[in-house]
Amino acid sequence: MSEFDADLVVIGGGSGGMSCAKKAAELGANVILFDYVKPSTQGTTWGLGGTCVNVGCVPKKLMHYTGLLGHSIHDAETMGWKLNGKLEHDWDALVESVTNHVRMLNFRYRTGLKSKNVTYINGLAEFGADSNTVVYREKGKENEPKTIRARYVVLAVGGRPVIPSDIPGAIEHAITSDDLFTLDRPPGKTLCVGGSYIALECAGFLTELGYDVTVAIRTKTILRGFDVQCARKVGDLLESLGARMKYDTLVNEISKTSDGKYIVSLEDAENGSEYTQKFDTVFFATGRYPDVKGLNLSTIGVQLDPVSRKVIVNEEEQTNVPNVFAVGDICEGKLELTPVAVKAGELLAKRLFGGSAQRMRYDLVPTTVFTPFEYGSIGVTEEQAVKLYGEENIEVYLSEFTTLEHSAVHRHKHPRHGEEEDLGHTCLSKLITLKNENERVVGFHFVGPNAGEITQVRFLRDP
């Protein structure tokens, strides 16, 4: 009789965990997957599937698409469509459509696990006395801990949004991406705090849906880590569409009024002047933290990065504890992208149970920021290329232009920028090559419509 109840226990039912569990079961392993959603600061919860499906990529992309539909109404009228009557957007209808789609995916994931013979337990799991012992508490039975033994354990718990605890009123009153996509009221006038891709994506679709949006960024930099010129282009276009981009702006305090609004104390970081503004919604996207607290990692000695608190893994997603592995956003130094987690989880299962030696490659992974005018990239930024290869060894091919369709319909900037002022060039294309290697391409960047698909095609053409 085996000393283990399972060959593999996966803690976390997101993209990476699901991928690893299903592939391992397909290869004949006895697999148990645990998933448990801790409520957000505002009490929001969701179903099986992790961040991407429930409060990330999927609802974000659907709302991004909805925003694009709204912006194309101008194009339709210019090209002859007669749109009679008042046009307005129904936030509740959008949330209902998105929620219904997400719930369908939740159901598919549960049936997918069942069809692969993965045992799914909706429960909170942690390590026990050693690295093979897992203690869990099923949802609704949190006071009845149970214990199982596993040969291998994969951590795939992902991350959660950060709300700074040193800003009075922030935790009590602000929402995050955990809450926005199921918000039970129209957001209204919204303050988006942060310069990350999550902040800009959400500010983007809210702007295109017609809401008054202000983006507070504590520095002059947005999309840190991306190509600087492309990031500026994204910010400029977002501002042209109507978002108020407030650089060097700090949030000092949030208070709630008797009429349900929020008074936000803001500070100009350059001159120290303070002022207040009233908003209907305050949305924070100021980073994410790995959801490893409560896993009891210190008991079994799993090493965490002292700064990020992410799990340190080697090239095979293995921690310093030999039978414990990690995939996805909790891994130090890895890309926080859903397709990356899916592939890493699948390859890990193949190595553990299929005799494979193939490792995940984390370089040259295409990614896209789904702002109103999208930004897709592969490879190094211009700044990284200069640092890696020397400015004298790189050649940058740059072009700014407007698509045929947008040229014909004459899209305008938001009226705040002037009466019918043309939007200008809406696309930026940049190719970074190495002169001394026959102009080998080391970086591709594109800002414009359908950047996600364009970037993916570029990757498939020359991976």
C-alpha positions as CSV (number, residue, x, y, z in Angstrom):
1,M,0.0,0.0,0.0
2,S,1.3,3.4,-1.0
3,E,2.3,5.9,1.8
4,F,0.7,8.6,-0.3
5,D,-3.0,9.4,-0.8
6,A,-2.1,11.2,-4.1
7,D,0.7,11.4,-6.5
8,L,0.1,15.1,-6.9
9,V,-1.6,17.8,-4.9
10,V,-2.1,21.2,-6.7
11,I,-3.0,24.1,-4.4
12,G,-4.7,26.7,-6.6
13,G,-7.3,26.4,-9.3
14,G,-6.1,29.1,-11.7
15,S,-4.6,28.7,-15.2
16,G,-1.3,27.2,-14.1
17,G,-2.7,24.9,-11.5
18,M,-5.5,23.6,-13.7
19,S,-3.1,23.0,-16.6
20,C,-0.7,21.0,-14.4
21,A,-3.4,19.0,-12.7
22,K,-5.2,17.9,-15.9
23,K,-2.0,17.0,-17.7
24,A,-0.7,15.0,-14.8
25,A,-4.0,13.1,-14.5
26,E,-3.9,12.5,-18.3
27,L,-0.5,10.9,-17.8
28,G,-1.9,8.5,-15.2
29,A,-1.2,10.3,-11.9
30,N,-3.7,10.4,-9.0
31,V,-4.3,14.2,-8.7
32,I,-6.1,16.3,-6.1
33,L,-6.7,20.0,-6.8
34,F,-7.7,22.5,-4.1
35,D,-9.1,25.9,-4.8
36,Y,-10.5,28.5,-2.4
37,V,-11.4,32.1,-3.1
38,K,-10.7,34.5,-0.2
39,P,-13.1,37.5,-0.4
40,S,-11.7,40.8,-1.6
41,T,-11.5,43.8,0.7
42,Q,-15.0,44.7,-0.5
43,G,-16.3,41.1,0.0
44,T,-16.2,40.0,-3.7
45,T,-15.8,36.3,-4.4
46,W,-15.9,34.2,-7.6
47,G,-15.8,30.6,-8.9
48,L,-13.2,28.1,-10.1
49,G,-10.6,29.2,-12.7
50,G,-8.4,31.8,-10.9
51,T,-7.7,35.4,-11.6
52,C,-7.7,35.3,-15.4
53,V,-11.1,33.8,-15.9
54,N,-12.9,35.5,-13.1
55,V,-11.4,38.9,-12.4
56,G,-8.6,39.3,-15.0
57,C,-8.1,38.6,-18.7
58,V,-11.5,37.4,-19.7
59,P,-13.8,40.0,-18.2
60,K,-11.2,42.7,-19.0
61,K,-11.1,41.7,-22.6
62,L,-14.9,41.6,-22.9
63,M,-15.2,45.1,-21.4
64,H,-12.3,46.3,-23.6
65,Y,-14.3,45.0,-26.6
66,T,-17.4,46.8,-25.3
67,G,-15.5,50.0,-25.1
68,L,-14.3,49.6,-28.7
69,L,-17.9,49.1,-29.9
70,G,-18.9,52.4,-28.3
71,H,-16.0,54.3,-29.9
72,S,-16.9,52.8,-33.3
73,I,-20.3,54.4,-33.2
74,H,-18.7,57.6,-34.5
75,D,-17.2,55.6,-37.3
76,A,-20.5,54.1,-38.2
77,E,-22.3,57.4,-38.4
78,T,-19.5,58.9,-40.6
79,M,-19.8,56.0,-42.9
80,G,-23.6,56.3,-43.4
81,W,-25.3,54.3,-40.7
82,K,-28.3,56.2,-39.3
83,L,-28.3,55.8,-35.6
84,N,-31.6,57.4,-34.5
85,G,-32.4,58.3,-30.9
86,K,-30.3,58.7,-27.8
87,L,-27.4,56.3,-27.4
88,E,-26.4,55.3,-23.9
89,H,-24.7,52.4,-22.3
90,D,-26.2,50.1,-19.7
91,W,-23.6,49.1,-17.2
92,D,-25.8,46.5,-15.5
93,A,-26.4,44.7,-18.8
94,L,-22.7,44.6,-19.5
95,V,-22.0,43.1,-16.1
96,E,-24.7,40.6,-16.5
97,S,-23.4,39.5,-19.9
98,V,-19.8,39.2,-18.7
99,T,-20.8,37.4,-15.5
100,N,-22.9,34.9,-17.4
101,H,-19.9,34.1,-19.7
102,V,-17.6,33.7,-16.7
103,R,-20.0,31.4,-15.0
104,M,-20.1,29.3,-18.1
105,L,-16.4,29.0,-18.0
106,N,-16.5,28.1,-14.3
107,F,-18.8,25.2,-15.1
108,R,-16.6,24.1,-18.0
109,Y,-13.5,24.0,-15.7
110,R,-15.3,21.9,-13.2
111,T,-16.5,19.4,-15.8
112,G,-13.0,19.5,-17.4
113,L,-11.4,18.4,-14.2
114,K,-14.0,15.7,-13.7
115,S,-13.5,14.4,-17.3
116,K,-9.7,14.2,-16.6
117,N,-10.3,12.3,-13.3
118,V,-8.9,15.1,-11.2
119,T,-10.4,15.3,-7.7
120,Y,-11.5,18.8,-7.1
121,I,-11.9,20.0,-3.5
122,N,-13.3,23.5,-2.8
123,G,-11.2,24.1,0.3
124,L,-8.3,26.0,1.8
125,A,-5.1,24.0,1.9
126,E,-1.7,24.4,3.6
127,F,1.3,22.3,4.5
128,G,1.3,20.3,7.7
129,A,4.3,19.0,9.6
130,D,6.3,18.2,6.5
131,S,6.4,18.8,2.7
132,N,4.3,15.7,1.9
133,T,1.5,16.5,4.3
134,V,-1.4,18.8,3.3
135,V,-4.0,20.0,5.7
136,Y,-7.2,21.3,4.2
137,R,-10.5,22.7,5.3
138,E,-13.5,22.4,2.9
139,K,-15.6,25.5,2.3
140,G,-18.4,25.5,4.8
141,K,-16.5,23.2,7.1
142,E,-13.5,25.4,8.0
143,N,-13.5,24.1,11.6
144,E,-13.1,20.5,10.4
145,P,-9.4,20.1,9.2
146,K,-8.5,17.0,7.2
147,T,-5.1,15.7,6.2
148,I,-3.7,13.9,3.2
149,R,-0.3,12.8,2.0
150,A,1.1,13.7,-1.4
151,R,4.2,12.7,-3.3
152,Y,4.5,16.0,-5.0
153,V,2.9,19.4,-4.3
154,V,2.5,22.2,-6.8
155,L,1.8,25.7,-5.6
156,A,-0.3,27.8,-8.0
157,V,-2.2,30.2,-5.8
158,G,-1.5,33.4,-7.9
159,G,-1.6,36.9,-6.6
160,R,-4.0,39.5,-5.3
161,P,-4.2,43.3,-5.7
162,V,-2.3,45.6,-3.3
163,I,-4.2,48.4,-1.6
164,P,-1.7,50.5,0.3
165,S,-2.5,50.3,4.1
166,D,-0.8,53.6,4.8
167,I,-3.5,55.6,2.9
168,P,-6.3,56.4,5.3
169,G,-9.6,55.1,3.9
170,A,-8.1,53.2,1.0
171,I,-8.8,49.6,2.2
172,E,-12.3,50.6,3.4
173,H,-13.5,52.5,0.4
174,A,-11.4,51.6,-2.7
175,I,-12.1,48.8,-5.1
176,T,-9.6,46.8,-7.2
177,S,-9.8,44.5,-10.3
178,D,-11.2,41.9,-7.9
179,D,-14.4,44.0,-7.7
180,L,-14.7,46.2,-10.8
181,F,-16.1,43.6,-13.3
182,T,-19.0,42.7,-11.1
183,L,-19.7,46.2,-9.6
184,D,-23.4,46.4,-8.8
185,R,-23.7,50.0,-9.9
186,P,-22.3,52.2,-12.8
187,P,-18.8,53.4,-11.8
188,G,-19.6,57.0,-12.6
189,K,-16.8,59.5,-12.1
190,T,-13.8,57.3,-11.4
191,L,-10.3,57.8,-10.0
192,C,-7.9,55.0,-11.2
193,V,-4.8,54.9,-9.1
194,G,-1.7,53.4,-10.7
195,G,0.3,53.5,-13.9
196,S,0.4,49.7,-14.5
197,Y,-1.2,47.9,-17.4
198,I,-4.1,46.9,-15.2
199,A,-4.7,50.5,-14.3
200,L,-4.5,51.8,-17.9
201,E,-6.6,48.9,-19.3
202,C,-9.4,49.6,-16.9
203,A,-9.2,53.3,-17.2
204,G,-9.3,52.8,-21.0
205,F,-12.5,50.9,-21.2
206,L,-14.2,53.1,-18.6
207,T,-13.2,56.1,-20.7
208,E,-14.6,54.6,-23.8
209,L,-17.8,53.6,-22.0
210,G,-18.3,57.4,-21.4
211,Y,-17.3,57.7,-17.8
212,D,-15.3,60.7,-16.4
213,V,-11.9,59.0,-15.6
214,T,-8.9,60.4,-13.8
215,V,-5.6,58.4,-13.6
216,A,-3.3,59.2,-10.7
217,I,0.3,58.1,-11.3
218,R,2.8,58.7,-8.6
219,T,5.7,59.3,-11.0
220,K,6.2,60.4,-14.6
221,T,6.4,56.8,-15.7
222,I,3.6,54.5,-16.9
223,L,3.9,50.9,-18.0
224,R,7.2,50.5,-16.2
225,G,9.4,47.8,-17.9
226,F,7.8,48.4,-21.3
227,D,9.4,50.4,-24.1
228,V,9.3,54.1,-22.9
229,Q,8.3,55.6,-26.3
230,C,5.5,53.1,-26.7
231,A,4.3,53.6,-23.2
232,R,4.2,57.4,-23.7
233,K,2.2,56.8,-26.9
234,V,-0.3,54.7,-25.0
235,G,-0.7,57.4,-22.4
236,D,-1.0,60.2,-24.9
237,L,-3.7,58.3,-26.8
238,L,-5.6,57.5,-23.6
239,E,-5.5,61.2,-22.7
240,S,-6.7,62.2,-26.1
241,L,-9.7,60.0,-25.7
242,G,-10.7,61.8,-22.6
243,A,-8.9,60.3,-19.6
244,R,-7.3,62.8,-17.3
245,M,-3.7,61.6,-16.9
246,K,-2.3,63.1,-13.6
247,Y,1.4,62.3,-13.4
248,D,3.4,62.9,-10.2
249,T,0.2,62.6,-8.2
250,L,-0.1,61.0,-4.8
251,V,-3.3,59.8,-3.0
252,N,-3.2,60.8,0.6
253,E,-6.6,60.0,2.0
254,I,-10.1,58.8,1.0
255,S,-13.3,59.6,2.9
256,K,-16.9,58.8,2.2
257,T,-19.6,61.4,2.2
258,S,-23.2,61.1,3.3
259,D,-24.4,60.8,-0.3
260,G,-22.1,57.8,-1.0
261,K,-19.4,59.8,-2.9
262,Y,-15.7,59.8,-2.1
263,I,-13.6,62.8,-1.2
264,V,-10.0,62.1,-2.2
265,S,-7.1,64.1,-1.0
266,L,-4.5,64.4,-3.7
267,E,-1.0,65.8,-3.7
268,D,1.2,67.2,-6.4
269,A,4.5,65.3,-5.8
270,E,6.6,68.0,-7.5
271,N,5.5,71.0,-5.5
272,G,3.8,69.4,-2.5
273,S,0.5,71.2,-3.0
274,E,-2.7,69.4,-1.9
275,Y,-6.2,69.5,-3.2
276,T,-9.4,67.4,-3.0
277,Q,-11.7,66.0,-5.6
278,K,-15.0,64.1,-5.4
279,F,-15.5,60.7,-7.1
280,D,-18.1,58.1,-7.4
281,T,-15.6,55.2,-7.5
282,V,-11.9,54.9,-6.4
283,F,-10.1,52.1,-8.1
284,F,-6.6,50.9,-7.1
285,A,-4.2,49.1,-9.5
286,T,-0.9,49.6,-7.7
287,G,0.6,46.2,-7.9
288,R,-0.1,42.6,-6.8
289,Y,1.3,40.4,-4.0
290,P,1.7,36.6,-4.0
291,D,-1.0,34.9,-2.1
292,V,1.3,32.7,-0.1
293,K,0.4,33.7,3.4
294,G,-1.4,30.9,5.1
295,L,0.4,28.1,3.1
296,N,2.6,27.4,6.1
297,L,5.7,27.6,3.9
298,S,8.0,28.5,6.8
299,T,7.4,25.2,8.5
300,I,8.7,23.2,5.6
301,G,11.4,25.7,4.7
302,V,10.3,26.9,1.2
303,Q,12.5,30.0,0.4
304,L,10.8,33.2,-0.5
305,D,12.3,36.3,-2.1
306,P,12.9,38.7,0.8
307,V,11.4,41.7,-1.1
308,S,8.7,40.4,-3.3
309,R,7.8,37.4,-1.0
310,K,7.4,35.3,-4.2
311,V,8.5,31.7,-4.2
312,I,12.1,31.1,-5.5
313,V,12.2,28.3,-8.1
314,N,14.9,26.9,-10.4
315,E,14.6,26.3,-14.1
316,E,12.3,23.4,-13.6
317,E,9.9,25.3,-11.3
318,Q,11.3,23.4,-8.3
319,T,11.6,25.1,-4.9
320,N,14.5,24.4,-2.5
321,V,12.3,21.7,-1.0
322,P,12.7,18.8,-3.6
323,N,9.0,17.6,-3.8
324,V,7.5,21.1,-3.8
325,F,7.1,23.1,-7.1
326,A,5.4,26.4,-8.1
327,V,4.0,27.8,-11.3
328,G,2.4,31.1,-12.3
329,D,2.4,34.5,-10.7
330,I,3.9,33.5,-7.4
331,C,7.3,32.5,-8.9
332,E,10.1,35.0,-8.5
333,G,11.5,36.4,-11.7
334,K,8.9,34.8,-14.0
335,L,6.4,36.4,-16.3
336,E,3.0,37.1,-14.8
337,L,1.0,36.0,-17.9
338,T,-1.8,33.4,-18.1
339,P,-0.5,31.5,-21.2
340,V,2.9,31.3,-19.5
341,A,1.4,29.7,-16.4
342,V,-0.6,27.3,-18.5
343,K,2.5,26.1,-20.5
344,A,4.7,26.0,-17.4
345,G,2.1,23.9,-15.6
346,E,1.7,21.5,-18.5
347,L,5.5,21.0,-19.0
348,L,6.0,20.5,-15.2
349,A,3.4,17.7,-15.3
350,K,5.2,16.1,-18.3
351,R,8.5,16.2,-16.4
352,L,7.1,14.7,-13.2
353,F,4.9,12.0,-14.8
354,G,5.7,11.7,-18.5
355,G,9.5,11.3,-18.6
356,S,10.0,14.6,-20.4
357,A,13.0,16.9,-19.9
358,Q,11.5,20.0,-21.7
359,R,11.6,23.2,-19.7
360,M,9.6,26.3,-20.0
361,R,11.2,29.2,-21.9
362,Y,10.5,32.6,-20.4
363,D,12.2,34.7,-23.1
364,L,10.6,36.0,-26.3
365,V,7.0,35.7,-24.9
366,P,4.6,38.0,-26.8
367,T,2.3,40.2,-24.6
368,T,-0.4,42.8,-25.1
369,V,-1.7,45.7,-23.1
370,F,-5.4,46.1,-23.9
371,T,-5.8,49.8,-23.7
372,P,-8.2,51.5,-26.3
373,F,-5.3,51.5,-28.7
374,E,-3.5,48.3,-27.8
375,Y,0.2,47.8,-27.3
376,G,1.8,44.5,-28.2
377,S,5.5,43.6,-27.8
378,I,8.0,40.8,-28.1
379,G,11.6,40.8,-27.0
380,V,13.6,43.7,-25.6
381,T,12.7,47.4,-25.3
382,E,14.9,50.0,-26.9
383,E,16.3,50.9,-23.5
384,Q,17.1,47.2,-22.8
385,A,18.7,46.8,-26.2
386,V,21.0,49.8,-25.6
387,K,22.0,48.3,-22.2
388,L,22.5,44.8,-23.6
389,Y,24.2,45.4,-26.9
390,G,25.4,49.1,-26.9
391,E,23.7,51.9,-28.7
392,E,26.2,51.8,-31.6
393,N,25.2,48.2,-32.4
394,I,21.4,48.6,-32.7
395,E,19.2,49.9,-35.4
396,V,15.7,51.1,-34.6
397,Y,13.1,51.2,-37.4
398,L,10.2,53.5,-36.3
399,S,7.0,54.5,-38.0
400,E,3.9,56.4,-36.8
401,F,0.8,56.4,-38.9
402,T,-3.0,56.1,-38.9
403,T,-5.0,53.2,-40.3
404,L,-7.0,53.6,-43.5
405,E,-10.2,53.2,-41.6
406,H,-9.4,55.8,-39.0
407,S,-8.1,58.2,-41.6
408,A,-11.4,58.1,-43.4
409,V,-13.7,58.6,-40.4
410,H,-11.5,61.4,-38.9
411,R,-11.7,60.4,-35.2
412,H,-11.5,63.4,-32.9
413,K,-9.9,64.0,-29.6
414,H,-12.1,64.4,-26.5
415,P,-13.9,67.8,-26.7
416,R,-11.8,69.0,-23.7
417,H,-8.8,69.2,-26.1
418,G,-10.5,71.4,-28.6
419,E,-13.5,71.5,-31.0
420,E,-13.2,68.6,-33.4
421,E,-9.4,68.3,-33.1
422,D,-8.1,65.3,-35.1
423,L,-6.9,62.4,-33.0
424,G,-3.6,62.3,-35.0
425,H,-1.5,59.2,-35.6
426,T,-3.0,56.3,-33.7
427,C,-0.3,53.7,-34.5
428,L,3.3,53.3,-33.7
429,S,5.5,50.5,-35.0
430,K,9.0,49.9,-33.8
431,L,11.5,47.2,-34.8
432,I,14.8,46.8,-32.9
433,T,17.6,45.0,-34.7
434,L,21.3,44.3,-34.3
435,K,23.6,45.9,-36.9
436,N,26.4,43.5,-36.3
437,E,24.2,40.3,-36.6
438,N,22.8,41.0,-40.0
439,E,20.0,43.0,-38.4
440,R,18.6,40.2,-36.3
441,V,15.4,41.3,-34.8
442,V,15.6,41.5,-31.0
443,G,12.5,43.6,-30.2
444,F,9.1,44.2,-31.8
445,H,6.6,46.8,-30.6
446,F,3.3,47.9,-32.0
447,V,0.7,50.4,-30.7
448,G,-2.6,50.4,-32.5
449,P,-5.8,48.6,-33.2
450,N,-5.6,44.8,-32.9
451,A,-2.1,44.9,-31.6
452,G,-2.7,41.5,-29.8
453,E,-3.3,39.7,-33.1
454,I,-0.6,41.5,-35.0
455,T,2.0,40.7,-32.2
456,Q,0.9,37.0,-32.1
457,V,1.3,36.7,-35.9
458,R,4.7,38.3,-35.7
459,F,5.7,35.7,-33.1
460,L,4.4,32.8,-35.1
461,R,6.2,34.0,-38.2
462,D,9.6,34.3,-36.4
463,P,9.5,32.8,-32.9
